[in-house]
Amino acid sequence: MTFDEFLKEHRWSVARISVALEVNPATVTKWKYNSVIPRKDDILKIHAFTDGLVTPNDFYGINQ
């Protein structure tokens, strides 16, 4: 599942998830639209926060 799909499916706003992940909302917007791939520590936070629904591979377009 992509990060954007997760946000839509679980009805998380950029502002709300940025607080939960402790990152700038502008950064979350870049992740949402795939303009920037999160750093390793942020990818791990996202993976844990989404209970594994969003994986590192999802940011690189690698389907298992």
All heavy atoms as a GROMACS GRO file, in nm:
protein
  526
    1MET      N    1   0.084  -0.117   0.000
    1MET     CA    2   0.000   0.000   0.000
    1MET      C    3   0.089   0.124   0.000
    1MET      O    4   0.185   0.130   0.075
    1MET     CB    5  -0.088  -0.004   0.126
    1MET     CG    6  -0.159   0.125   0.157
    1MET     SD    7  -0.264   0.116   0.306
    1MET     CE    8  -0.399   0.022   0.241
    2THR      N    9   0.056   0.219  -0.084
    2THR     CA   10   0.136   0.341  -0.085
    2THR      C   11   0.099   0.429   0.034
    2THR      O   12  -0.006   0.411   0.097
    2THR     CB   13   0.114   0.423  -0.215
    2THR    OG1   14  -0.020   0.472  -0.214
    2THR    CG2   15   0.141   0.340  -0.339
    3PHE      N   16   0.186   0.524   0.062
    3PHE     CA   17   0.162   0.617   0.171
    3PHE      C   18   0.033   0.697   0.145
    3PHE      O   19  -0.049   0.712   0.234
    3PHE     CB   20   0.283   0.709   0.185
    3PHE     CG   21   0.278   0.802   0.302
    3PHE    CD1   22   0.273   0.753   0.431
    3PHE    CD2   23   0.280   0.939   0.283
    3PHE    CE1   24   0.268   0.839   0.540
    3PHE    CE2   25   0.276   1.026   0.390
    3PHE     CZ   26   0.271   0.976   0.519
    4ASP      N   27   0.015   0.743   0.023
    4ASP     CA   28  -0.105   0.817  -0.014
    4ASP      C   29  -0.230   0.730   0.004
    4ASP      O   30  -0.332   0.777   0.056
    4ASP     CB   31  -0.094   0.868  -0.157
    4ASP     CG   32  -0.210   0.958  -0.197
    4ASP    OD1   33  -0.251   1.041  -0.113
    4ASP    OD2   34  -0.258   0.946  -0.311
    5GLU      N   35  -0.225   0.605  -0.037
    5GLU     CA   36  -0.338   0.514  -0.020
    5GLU      C   37  -0.372   0.496   0.128
    5GLU      O   38  -0.489   0.493   0.166
    5GLU     CB   39  -0.309   0.378  -0.083
    5GLU     CG   40  -0.304   0.380  -0.233
    5GLU     CD   41  -0.248   0.251  -0.294
    5GLU    OE1   42  -0.180   0.174  -0.223
    5GLU    OE2   43  -0.272   0.231  -0.413
    6PHE      N   44  -0.268   0.482   0.209
    6PHE     CA   45  -0.290   0.468   0.354
    6PHE      C   46  -0.362   0.591   0.409
    6PHE      O   47  -0.458   0.579   0.485
    6PHE     CB   48  -0.157   0.448   0.428
    6PHE     CG   49  -0.174   0.444   0.577
    6PHE    CD1   50  -0.208   0.326   0.641
    6PHE    CD2   51  -0.159   0.559   0.654
    6PHE    CE1   52  -0.227   0.323   0.779
    6PHE    CE2   53  -0.176   0.557   0.791
    6PHE     CZ   54  -0.211   0.439   0.853
    7LEU      N   55  -0.314   0.710   0.371
    7LEU     CA   56  -0.376   0.833   0.421
    7LEU      C   57  -0.523   0.840   0.382
    7LEU      O   58  -0.609   0.874   0.463
    7LEU     CB   59  -0.302   0.956   0.368
    7LEU     CG   60  -0.158   0.974   0.415
    7LEU    CD1   61  -0.096   1.097   0.350
    7LEU    CD2   62  -0.148   0.983   0.566
    8LYS      N   63  -0.553   0.807   0.257
    8LYS     CA   64  -0.691   0.813   0.209
    8LYS      C   65  -0.778   0.708   0.278
    8LYS      O   66  -0.888   0.738   0.325
    8LYS     CB   67  -0.696   0.792   0.058
    8LYS     CG   68  -0.645   0.910  -0.020
    8LYS     CD   69  -0.645   0.882  -0.169
    8LYS     CE   70  -0.583   0.996  -0.246
    8LYS     NZ   71  -0.567   0.964  -0.387
    9GLU      N   72  -0.730   0.585   0.282
    9GLU     CA   73  -0.809   0.475   0.338
    9GLU      C   74  -0.839   0.494   0.486
    9GLU      O   75  -0.947   0.461   0.534
    9GLU     CB   76  -0.737   0.342   0.316
    9GLU     CG   77  -0.818   0.222   0.358
    9GLU     CD   78  -0.753   0.091   0.319
    9GLU    OE1   79  -0.708   0.080   0.203
    9GLU    OE2   80  -0.748   0.002   0.404
   10HIS      N   81  -0.742   0.548   0.559
   10HIS     CA   82  -0.757   0.564   0.703
   10HIS      C   83  -0.796   0.706   0.743
   10HIS      O   84  -0.802   0.738   0.862
   10HIS     CB   85  -0.629   0.520   0.774
   10HIS     CG   86  -0.601   0.374   0.754
   10HIS    ND1   87  -0.661   0.277   0.830
   10HIS    CD2   88  -0.526   0.310   0.662
   10HIS    CE1   89  -0.621   0.158   0.789
   10HIS    NE2   90  -0.539   0.176   0.686
   11ARG      N   91  -0.822   0.790   0.641
   11ARG     CA   92  -0.868   0.927   0.661
   11ARG      C   93  -0.775   1.009   0.752
   11ARG      O   94  -0.820   1.077   0.844
   11ARG     CB   95  -1.010   0.928   0.713
   11ARG     CG   96  -1.105   0.869   0.613
   11ARG     CD   97  -1.246   0.877   0.658
   11ARG     NE   98  -1.330   0.825   0.551
   11ARG     CZ   99  -1.458   0.803   0.564
   11ARG    NH1  100  -1.519   0.829   0.677
   11ARG    NH2  101  -1.527   0.755   0.464
   12TRP      N  102  -0.647   1.002   0.721
   12TRP     CA  103  -0.548   1.082   0.791
   12TRP      C  104  -0.515   1.204   0.706
   12TRP      O  105  -0.483   1.191   0.588
   12TRP     CB  106  -0.420   1.002   0.812
   12TRP     CG  107  -0.426   0.910   0.930
   12TRP    CD1  108  -0.475   0.783   0.931
   12TRP    CD2  109  -0.382   0.938   1.062
   12TRP    NE1  110  -0.464   0.730   1.056
   12TRP    CE2  111  -0.406   0.823   1.140
   12TRP    CE3  112  -0.323   1.049   1.122
   12TRP    CZ2  113  -0.375   0.817   1.274
   12TRP    CZ3  114  -0.292   1.042   1.256
   12TRP    CH2  115  -0.318   0.927   1.331
   13SER      N  116  -0.523   1.320   0.766
   13SER     CA  117  -0.482   1.442   0.694
   13SER      C  118  -0.331   1.456   0.704
   13SER      O  119  -0.266   1.396   0.792
   13SER     CB  120  -0.548   1.565   0.756
   13SER     OG  121  -0.495   1.589   0.885
   14VAL      N  122  -0.275   1.534   0.615
   14VAL     CA  123  -0.131   1.562   0.618
   14VAL      C  124  -0.094   1.625   0.753
   14VAL      O  125   0.004   1.586   0.816
   14VAL     CB  126  -0.090   1.653   0.500
   14VAL    CG1  127   0.050   1.707   0.518
   14VAL    CG2  128  -0.102   1.577   0.369
   15ALA      N  129  -0.174   1.719   0.798
   15ALA     CA  130  -0.145   1.787   0.925
   15ALA      C  131  -0.146   1.689   1.042
   15ALA      O  132  -0.056   1.691   1.127
   15ALA     CB  133  -0.246   1.898   0.948
   16ARG      N  134  -0.244   1.603   1.045
   16ARG     CA  135  -0.258   1.509   1.157
   16ARG      C  136  -0.144   1.407   1.160
   16ARG      O  137  -0.088   1.381   1.266
   16ARG     CB  138  -0.393   1.439   1.144
   16ARG     CG  139  -0.429   1.353   1.260
   16ARG     CD  140  -0.573   1.306   1.246
   16ARG     NE  141  -0.595   1.189   1.326
   16ARG     CZ  142  -0.676   1.090   1.294
   16ARG    NH1  143  -0.746   1.095   1.184
   16ARG    NH2  144  -0.690   0.987   1.373
   17ILE      N  145  -0.110   1.351   1.046
   17ILE     CA  146  -0.003   1.250   1.046
   17ILE      C  147   0.134   1.314   1.067
   17ILE      O  148   0.223   1.252   1.123
   17ILE     CB  149  -0.007   1.160   0.921
   17ILE    CG1  150   0.068   1.031   0.950
   17ILE    CG2  151   0.048   1.230   0.799
   17ILE    CD1  152   0.036   0.916   0.861
   18SER      N  153   0.149   1.438   1.026
   18SER     CA  154   0.277   1.505   1.049
   18SER      C  155   0.302   1.522   1.199
   18SER      O  156   0.415   1.508   1.245
   18SER     CB  157   0.285   1.639   0.976
   18SER     OG  158   0.197   1.732   1.032
   19VAL      N  159   0.197   1.548   1.274
   19VAL     CA  160   0.210   1.558   1.420
   19VAL      C  161   0.244   1.420   1.478
   19VAL      O  162   0.334   1.407   1.561
   19VAL     CB  163   0.080   1.614   1.484
   19VAL    CG1  164   0.084   1.603   1.635
   19VAL    CG2  165   0.059   1.758   1.441
   20ALA      N  166   0.173   1.318   1.432
   20ALA     CA  167   0.195   1.182   1.483
   20ALA      C  168   0.337   1.134   1.454
   20ALA      O  169   0.398   1.064   1.537
   20ALA     CB  170   0.094   1.086   1.423
   21LEU      N  171   0.392   1.169   1.338
   21LEU     CA  172   0.526   1.124   1.299
   21LEU      C  173   0.635   1.225   1.337
   21LEU      O  174   0.753   1.198   1.316
   21LEU     CB  175   0.531   1.098   1.148
   21LEU     CG  176   0.442   0.986   1.096
   21LEU    CD1  177   0.447   0.981   0.944
   21LEU    CD2  178   0.483   0.852   1.156
   22GLU      N  179   0.593   1.339   1.390
   22GLU     CA  180   0.685   1.445   1.433
   22GLU      C  181   0.773   1.496   1.319
   22GLU      O  182   0.895   1.505   1.330
   22GLU     CB  183   0.771   1.397   1.550
   22GLU     CG  184   0.691   1.357   1.672
   22GLU     CD  185   0.774   1.302   1.785
   22GLU    OE1  186   0.887   1.255   1.762
   22GLU    OE2  187   0.725   1.306   1.898
   23VAL      N  188   0.706   1.527   1.208
   23VAL     CA  189   0.776   1.585   1.092
   23VAL      C  190   0.696   1.705   1.041
   23VAL      O  191   0.578   1.721   1.073
   23VAL     CB  192   0.797   1.482   0.978
   23VAL    CG1  193   0.890   1.371   1.021
   23VAL    CG2  194   0.667   1.425   0.930
   24ASN      N  195   0.758   1.784   0.959
   24ASN     CA  196   0.696   1.902   0.901
   24ASN      C  197   0.587   1.860   0.802
   24ASN      O  198   0.607   1.769   0.722
   24ASN     CB  199   0.807   1.982   0.830
   24ASN     CG  200   0.758   2.114   0.780
   24ASN    OD1  201   0.666   2.122   0.700
   24ASN    ND2  202   0.822   2.219   0.828
   25PRO      N  203   0.472   1.926   0.804
   25PRO     CA  204   0.365   1.893   0.708
   25PRO      C  205   0.409   1.903   0.562
   25PRO      O  206   0.363   1.824   0.479
   25PRO     CB  207   0.255   1.996   0.738
   25PRO     CG  208   0.280   2.038   0.879
   25PRO     CD  209   0.429   2.029   0.899
   26ALA      N  210   0.498   1.996   0.531
   26ALA     CA  211   0.546   2.007   0.393
   26ALA      C  212   0.621   1.881   0.351
   26ALA      O  213   0.612   1.837   0.237
   26ALA     CB  214   0.636   2.129   0.378
   27THR      N  215   0.693   1.822   0.445
   27THR     CA  216   0.766   1.698   0.418
   27THR      C  217   0.668   1.584   0.390
   27THR      O  218   0.686   1.507   0.296
   27THR     CB  219   0.856   1.662   0.537
   27THR    OG1  220   0.948   1.770   0.558
   27THR    CG2  221   0.933   1.534   0.513
   28VAL      N  222   0.563   1.576   0.471
   28VAL     CA  223   0.461   1.472   0.451
   28VAL      C  224   0.396   1.487   0.314
   28VAL      O  225   0.371   1.388   0.245
   28VAL     CB  226   0.355   1.476   0.563
   28VAL    CG1  227   0.240   1.380   0.534
   28VAL    CG2  228   0.419   1.442   0.697
   29THR      N  229   0.370   1.610   0.273
   29THR     CA  230   0.311   1.634   0.141
   29THR      C  231   0.403   1.583   0.031
   29THR      O  232   0.358   1.521  -0.067
   29THR     CB  233   0.282   1.784   0.122
   29THR    OG1  234   0.188   1.825   0.222
   29THR    CG2  235   0.225   1.812  -0.016
   30LYS      N  236   0.532   1.603   0.046
   30LYS     CA  237   0.629   1.552  -0.054
   30LYS      C  238   0.628   1.401  -0.058
   30LYS      O  239   0.635   1.341  -0.166
   30LYS     CB  240   0.769   1.605  -0.022
   30LYS     CG  241   0.782   1.753  -0.046
   30LYS     CD  242   0.919   1.803  -0.002
   30LYS     CE  243   0.926   1.955  -0.014
   30LYS     NZ  244   1.053   2.008   0.035
   31TRP      N  245   0.616   1.337   0.057
   31TRP     CA  246   0.608   1.190   0.060
   31TRP      C  247   0.479   1.145  -0.007
   31TRP      O  248   0.478   1.049  -0.083
   31TRP     CB  249   0.608   1.137   0.203
   31TRP     CG  250   0.729   1.165   0.284
   31TRP    CD1  251   0.854   1.202   0.239
   31TRP    CD2  252   0.739   1.158   0.425
   31TRP    NE1  253   0.939   1.218   0.345
   31TRP    CE2  254   0.871   1.191   0.462
   31TRP    CE3  255   0.649   1.128   0.526
   31TRP    CZ2  256   0.915   1.194   0.593
   31TRP    CZ3  257   0.692   1.131   0.658
   31TRP    CH2  258   0.824   1.163   0.690
   32LYS      N  259   0.370   1.213   0.024
   32LYS     CA  260   0.238   1.176  -0.029
   32LYS      C  261   0.237   1.177  -0.181
   32LYS      O  262   0.179   1.089  -0.244
   32LYS     CB  263   0.134   1.275   0.025
   32LYS     CG  264  -0.005   1.250  -0.023
   32LYS     CD  265  -0.103   1.350   0.035
   32LYS     CE  266  -0.241   1.327  -0.021
   32LYS     NZ  267  -0.338   1.421   0.031
   33TYR      N  268   0.302   1.277  -0.242
   33TYR     CA  269   0.302   1.289  -0.387
   33TYR      C  270   0.428   1.231  -0.452
   33TYR      O  271   0.454   1.255  -0.569
   33TYR     CB  272   0.282   1.435  -0.428
   33TYR     CG  273   0.144   1.483  -0.390
   33TYR    CD1  274   0.126   1.575  -0.287
   33TYR    CD2  275   0.031   1.433  -0.454
   33TYR    CE1  276  -0.001   1.617  -0.250
   33TYR    CE2  277  -0.096   1.474  -0.418
   33TYR     CZ  278  -0.111   1.566  -0.316
   33TYR     OH  279  -0.237   1.606  -0.280
   34ASN      N  280   0.505   1.156  -0.374
   34ASN     CA  281   0.626   1.089  -0.424
   34ASN      C  282   0.730   1.184  -0.482
   34ASN      O  283   0.804   1.148  -0.572
   34ASN     CB  284   0.590   0.981  -0.527
   34ASN     CG  285   0.507   0.871  -0.467
   34ASN    OD1  286   0.536   0.822  -0.359
   34ASN    ND2  287   0.402   0.833  -0.536
   35SER      N  288   0.732   1.309  -0.433
   35SER     CA  289   0.837   1.400  -0.480
   35SER      C  290   0.968   1.373  -0.409
   35SER      O  291   1.073   1.409  -0.461
   35SER     CB  292   0.803   1.545  -0.458
   35SER     OG  293   0.674   1.571  -0.429
   36VAL      N  294   0.960   1.315  -0.289
   36VAL     CA  295   1.078   1.285  -0.209
   36VAL      C  296   1.056   1.151  -0.140
   36VAL      O  297   0.947   1.123  -0.093
   36VAL     CB  298   1.100   1.394  -0.101
   36VAL    CG1  299   1.208   1.356  -0.003
   36VAL    CG2  300   1.130   1.528  -0.164
   37ILE      N  301   1.159   1.070  -0.137
   37ILE     CA  302   1.154   0.944  -0.062
   37ILE      C  303   1.202   0.975   0.080
   37ILE      O  304   1.305   1.040   0.098
   37ILE     CB  305   1.242   0.837  -0.128
   37ILE    CG1  306   1.183   0.799  -0.263
   37ILE    CG2  307   1.254   0.714  -0.038
   37ILE    CD1  308   1.266   0.702  -0.343
   38PRO      N  309   1.127   0.930   0.180
   38PRO     CA  310   1.167   0.959   0.318
   38PRO      C  311   1.304   0.900   0.352
   38PRO      O  312   1.346   0.800   0.294
   38PRO     CB  313   1.059   0.890   0.402
   38PRO     CG  314   0.946   0.867   0.310
   38PRO     CD  315   1.003   0.854   0.174
   39ARG      N  316   1.370   0.964   0.448
   39ARG     CA  317   1.496   0.909   0.499
   39ARG      C  318   1.469   0.778   0.571
   39ARG      O  319   1.354   0.749   0.608
   39ARG     CB  320   1.560   1.008   0.597
   39ARG     CG  321   1.603   1.138   0.534
   39ARG     CD  322   1.656   1.232   0.637
   39ARG     NE  323   1.553   1.245   0.742
   39ARG     CZ  324   1.563   1.324   0.847
   39ARG    NH1  325   1.671   1.396   0.866
   39ARG    NH2  326   1.466   1.332   0.936
   40LYS      N  327   1.573   0.700   0.591
   40LYS     CA  328   1.558   0.568   0.650
   40LYS      C  329   1.484   0.573   0.784
   40LYS      O  330   1.391   0.494   0.807
   40LYS     CB  331   1.695   0.503   0.670
   40LYS     CG  332   1.688   0.366   0.731
   40LYS     CD  333   1.827   0.308   0.754
   40LYS     CE  334   1.819   0.175   0.826
   40LYS     NZ  335   1.951   0.120   0.854
   41ASP      N  336   1.522   0.665   0.872
   41ASP     CA  337   1.456   0.671   1.002
   41ASP      C  338   1.308   0.706   0.990
   41ASP      O  339   1.224   0.655   1.064
   41ASP     CB  340   1.528   0.767   1.097
   41ASP     CG  341   1.537   0.909   1.045
   41ASP    OD1  342   1.549   0.929   0.923
   41ASP    OD2  343   1.531   1.002   1.128
   42ASP      N  344   1.273   0.790   0.893
   42ASP     CA  345   1.132   0.824   0.871
   42ASP      C  346   1.056   0.708   0.810
   42ASP      O  347   0.939   0.684   0.845
   42ASP     CB  348   1.120   0.949   0.784
   42ASP     CG  349   1.167   1.074   0.855
   42ASP    OD1  350   1.147   1.084   0.978
   42ASP    OD2  351   1.225   1.162   0.789
   43ILE      N  352   1.118   0.635   0.719
   43ILE     CA  353   1.053   0.517   0.661
   43ILE      C  354   1.022   0.416   0.771
   43ILE      O  355   0.914   0.356   0.774
   43ILE     CB  356   1.139   0.453   0.550
   43ILE    CG1  357   1.138   0.540   0.424
   43ILE    CG2  358   1.088   0.312   0.515
   43ILE    CD1  359   1.226   0.489   0.312
   44LEU      N  360   1.115   0.398   0.862
   44LEU     CA  361   1.093   0.304   0.972
   44LEU      C  362   0.979   0.351   1.063
   44LEU      O  363   0.898   0.269   1.110
   44LEU     CB  364   1.222   0.282   1.052
   44LEU     CG  365   1.334   0.215   0.973
   44LEU    CD1  366   1.462   0.209   1.057
   44LEU    CD2  367   1.294   0.076   0.928
   45LYS      N  368   0.969   0.482   1.086
   45LYS     CA  369   0.858   0.537   1.165
   45LYS      C  370   0.725   0.513   1.095
   45LYS      O  371   0.627   0.474   1.158
   45LYS     CB  372   0.876   0.688   1.185
   45LYS     CG  373   0.967   0.728   1.296
   45LYS     CD  374   0.941   0.873   1.336
   45LYS     CE  375   1.045   0.964   1.283
   45LYS     NZ  376   1.028   1.105   1.326
   46ILE      N  377   0.723   0.536   0.964
   46ILE     CA  378   0.600   0.517   0.886
   46ILE      C  379   0.560   0.370   0.888
   46ILE      O  380   0.443   0.336   0.908
   46ILE     CB  381   0.620   0.567   0.741
   46ILE    CG1  382   0.636   0.719   0.739
   46ILE    CG2  383   0.505   0.523   0.650
   46ILE    CD1  384   0.690   0.775   0.609
   47HIS      N  385   0.656   0.282   0.869
   47HIS     CA  386   0.629   0.138   0.869
   47HIS      C  387   0.568   0.096   1.003
   47HIS      O  388   0.468   0.024   1.007
   47HIS     CB  389   0.758   0.061   0.839
   47HIS     CG  390   0.737  -0.085   0.824
   47HIS    ND1  391   0.772  -0.174   0.922
   47HIS    CD2  392   0.686  -0.158   0.723
   47HIS    CE1  393   0.742  -0.296   0.883
   47HIS    NE2  394   0.689  -0.289   0.762
   48ALA      N  395   0.626   0.142   1.113
   48ALA     CA  396   0.576   0.107   1.246
   48ALA      C  397   0.438   0.170   1.269
   48ALA      O  398   0.346   0.103   1.319
   48ALA     CB  399   0.674   0.152   1.352
   49PHE      N  400   0.423   0.296   1.234
   49PHE     CA  401   0.298   0.367   1.256
   49PHE      C  402   0.182   0.304   1.180
   49PHE      O  403   0.070   0.298   1.230
   49PHE     CB  404   0.313   0.514   1.214
   49PHE     CG  405   0.191   0.595   1.238
   49PHE    CD1  406   0.163   0.645   1.364
   49PHE    CD2  407   0.101   0.620   1.136
   49PHE    CE1  408   0.048   0.718   1.387
   49PHE    CE2  409  -0.013   0.693   1.158
   49PHE     CZ  410  -0.041   0.743   1.284
   50THR      N  411   0.209   0.255   1.059
   50THR     CA  412   0.103   0.195   0.976
   50THR      C  413   0.087   0.045   1.001
   50THR      O  414   0.016  -0.022   0.927
   50THR     CB  415   0.131   0.219   0.826
   50THR    OG1  416   0.253   0.154   0.790
   50THR    CG2  417   0.139   0.367   0.794
   51ASP      N  418   0.152  -0.005   1.104
   51ASP     CA  419   0.149  -0.149   1.136
   51ASP      C  420   0.191  -0.234   1.017
   51ASP      O  421   0.133  -0.340   0.990
   51ASP     CB  422   0.009  -0.191   1.185
   51ASP     CG  423  -0.024  -0.132   1.320
   51ASP    OD1  424   0.067  -0.119   1.405
   51ASP    OD2  425  -0.142  -0.099   1.343
   52GLY      N  426   0.289  -0.184   0.943
   52GLY     CA  427   0.345  -0.260   0.832
   52GLY      C  428   0.270  -0.250   0.701
   52GLY      O  429   0.308  -0.312   0.602
   53LEU      N  430   0.163  -0.170   0.697
   53LEU     CA  431   0.088  -0.157   0.572
   53LEU      C  432   0.165  -0.081   0.466
   53LEU      O  433   0.152  -0.108   0.347
   53LEU     CB  434  -0.047  -0.088   0.598
   53LEU     CG  435  -0.147  -0.168   0.682
   53LEU    CD1  436  -0.270  -0.083   0.712
   53LEU    CD2  437  -0.186  -0.296   0.612
   54VAL      N  438   0.245   0.017   0.509
   54VAL     CA  439   0.331   0.092   0.417
   54VAL      C  440   0.474   0.047   0.446
   54VAL      O  441   0.523   0.062   0.557
   54VAL     CB  442   0.317   0.244   0.436
   54VAL    CG1  443   0.410   0.318   0.340
   54VAL    CG2  444   0.173   0.288   0.417
   55THR      N  445   0.537  -0.011   0.346
   55THR     CA  446   0.672  -0.065   0.363
   55THR      C  447   0.774   0.022   0.289
   55THR      O  448   0.737   0.102   0.203
   55THR     CB  449   0.681  -0.209   0.306
   55THR    OG1  450   0.669  -0.202   0.163
   55THR    CG2  451   0.575  -0.300   0.364
   56PRO      N  452   0.902   0.004   0.320
   56PRO     CA  453   1.004   0.076   0.243
   56PRO      C  454   0.991   0.053   0.093
   56PRO      O  455   1.009   0.145   0.013
   56PRO     CB  456   1.135   0.021   0.298
   56PRO     CG  457   1.102  -0.018   0.439
   56PRO     CD  458   0.961  -0.071   0.431
   57ASN      N  459   0.958  -0.069   0.054
   57ASN     CA  460   0.945  -0.101  -0.089
   57ASN      C  461   0.836  -0.017  -0.156
   57ASN      O  462   0.847   0.013  -0.275
   57ASN     CB  463   0.913  -0.248  -0.109
   57ASN     CG  464   1.032  -0.336  -0.084
   57ASN    OD1  465   1.144  -0.288  -0.071
   57ASN    ND2  466   1.009  -0.466  -0.074
   58ASP      N  467   0.734   0.020  -0.082
   58ASP     CA  468   0.626   0.100  -0.140
   58ASP      C  469   0.674   0.237  -0.186
   58ASP      O  470   0.621   0.291  -0.282
   58ASP     CB  471   0.511   0.118  -0.039
   58ASP     CG  472   0.444  -0.014  -0.004
   58ASP    OD1  473   0.427  -0.097  -0.096
   58ASP    OD2  474   0.412  -0.035   0.113
   59PHE      N  475   0.775   0.291  -0.121
   59PHE     CA  476   0.830   0.420  -0.162
   59PHE      C  477   0.917   0.409  -0.287
   59PHE      O  478   0.940   0.506  -0.356
   59PHE     CB  479   0.910   0.484  -0.049
   59PHE     CG  480   0.821   0.536   0.061
   59PHE    CD1  481   0.802   0.462   0.176
   59PHE    CD2  482   0.757   0.657   0.048
   59PHE    CE1  483   0.719   0.509   0.276
   59PHE    CE2  484   0.674   0.705   0.147
   59PHE     CZ  485   0.655   0.630   0.263
   60TYR      N  486   0.965   0.287  -0.314
   60TYR     CA  487   1.049   0.264  -0.431
   60TYR      C  488   0.974   0.196  -0.545
   60TYR      O  489   1.033   0.163  -0.648
   60TYR     CB  490   1.171   0.180  -0.392
   60TYR     CG  491   1.268   0.257  -0.306
   60TYR    CD1  492   1.262   0.246  -0.167
   60TYR    CD2  493   1.365   0.338  -0.361
   60TYR    CE1  494   1.351   0.318  -0.086
   60TYR    CE2  495   1.454   0.410  -0.282
   60TYR     CZ  496   1.445   0.399  -0.145
   60TYR     OH  497   1.533   0.470  -0.066
   61GLY      N  498   0.844   0.171  -0.524
   61GLY     CA  499   0.764   0.109  -0.629
   61GLY      C  500   0.794  -0.037  -0.651
   61GLY      O  501   0.771  -0.091  -0.759
   62ILE      N  502   0.847  -0.104  -0.547
   62ILE     CA  503   0.880  -0.246  -0.558
   62ILE      C  504   0.762  -0.325  -0.501
   62ILE      O  505   0.728  -0.314  -0.385
   62ILE     CB  506   1.007  -0.279  -0.478
   62ILE    CG1  507   1.125  -0.199  -0.533
   62ILE    CG2  508   1.036  -0.430  -0.483
   62ILE    CD1  509   1.250  -0.207  -0.447
   63ASN      N  510   0.699  -0.403  -0.587
   63ASN     CA  511   0.586  -0.486  -0.544
   63ASN      C  512   0.634  -0.626  -0.516
   63ASN      O  513   0.710  -0.683  -0.593
   63ASN     CB  514   0.478  -0.488  -0.653
   63ASN     CG  515   0.422  -0.350  -0.679
   63ASN    OD1  516   0.400  -0.274  -0.586
   63ASN    ND2  517   0.400  -0.317  -0.804
   64GLN      N  518   0.586  -0.681  -0.407
   64GLN     CA  519   0.625  -0.816  -0.370
   64GLN      C  520   0.522  -0.915  -0.419
   64GLN      O  521   0.409  -0.898  -0.412
   64GLN     CB  522   0.639  -0.827  -0.218
   64GLN     CG  523   0.738  -0.728  -0.167
   64GLN     CD  524   0.871  -0.792  -0.139
   64GLN    OE1  525   0.918  -0.877  -0.212
   64GLN    NE2  526   0.934  -0.751  -0.033
   0.00000   0.00000   0.00000
